Every structure is written in structure tokens, then in C-alpha cells.
Amino acid sequence: MSIFSFLKKRPVFTPEEEGRIVEAIRKSEKRTSGEIRIYVESRCRFVDPVDRATEIFLGLKMENTDDRNGVLIYVAMKDHQLAVFGDEGIHKRVGTKFWNEEVKKMLSEFNSENYIDGIVSIVHNVGEALTSHFPYEKEDRNELPDDIVFGK
């Protein structure tokens, strides 16, 4: 075994877990013009994870959706921090209370170490909200990739 074996980062999710999350995103997005992205990193660089989620949201150019209905689910695994950031189109319709409730639900799952279930559940719930306010129409297209973005 070489020293490089020890330097490899352990994957955050198994391929099956990652597939389950991506499938939840795709399933949710088939019913809405909205977009959902997941960003996972080990540590949050800011005190407030919403500030970090905002930075990432803008860095991923998620504000460029036609209806301003992108949603970022942010998770800092080692710091045990998370946030949900919705662009102005969806935020105007669901409000801060919705995001706070979803974060509470996800925290409950995370506190029980049900990380994948927590992420899949919030993707489903956000997808339902997006479907309610931005239903899928024939001309809709997938504006953002569905894959999970992994930071450092």
C-alpha cells in the first residue's frame, strides 16, 4: 500500500446513496419548472450556513433560472450545519416559515443519523412546493444539472 492510499478522501456517500439523492431530484423536477441542487462540503466557512448557501447559490449561477425558482440544499457534514436557500420566485410564494420548517425536519433526520433520508425527504418536500407554484409545462427544460456538487 502506498502513502497515496492514505491521502484519498473517503466519499461522503456511497454510489447507491448518491444515486438515490439524484433520482429524488430528477423525480421532483419532472413535475415542475423549478430546479433543485444539493451542495455538500465538510466544513462551513461562515458562522451562518445561510450566508454560505447564498454564496454557493450565486457561484453556481442558480439565480439565472427563467422563473427565479432554483433551490439550493446546503450541507456541511463535519460542522453539522445546513441551510436551504430558495431564489426570489419561490421564496415569495412559500416564505421563510416554509424553509425553516424544512430545515427542522432535515435536522431531525440528521440527528438520528438518517442523512440520506433527510436529504431525499427535503428534496421531495421542496419539489412539492415547486410543483404547486411552478408546475411543469411542455416547454420546460432542465436548466441546471441534477448531480450533487461536492466542495472541500
Secondary structure, DSSP 8 states (H G I E B T S, - for coil): --HHHHHS---SS-HHHHHHHHHHHHHHHTTBS-EEEEEEESS-SSSSHHHHHHHHHHHTTGGGSTTS-EEEEEEETTTTEEEEEE-HHHHHHHHHHHHHHHHHHHHHHHHTT-HHHHHHHHHHHHHHHHHHHSB--TT----S--S-EE--
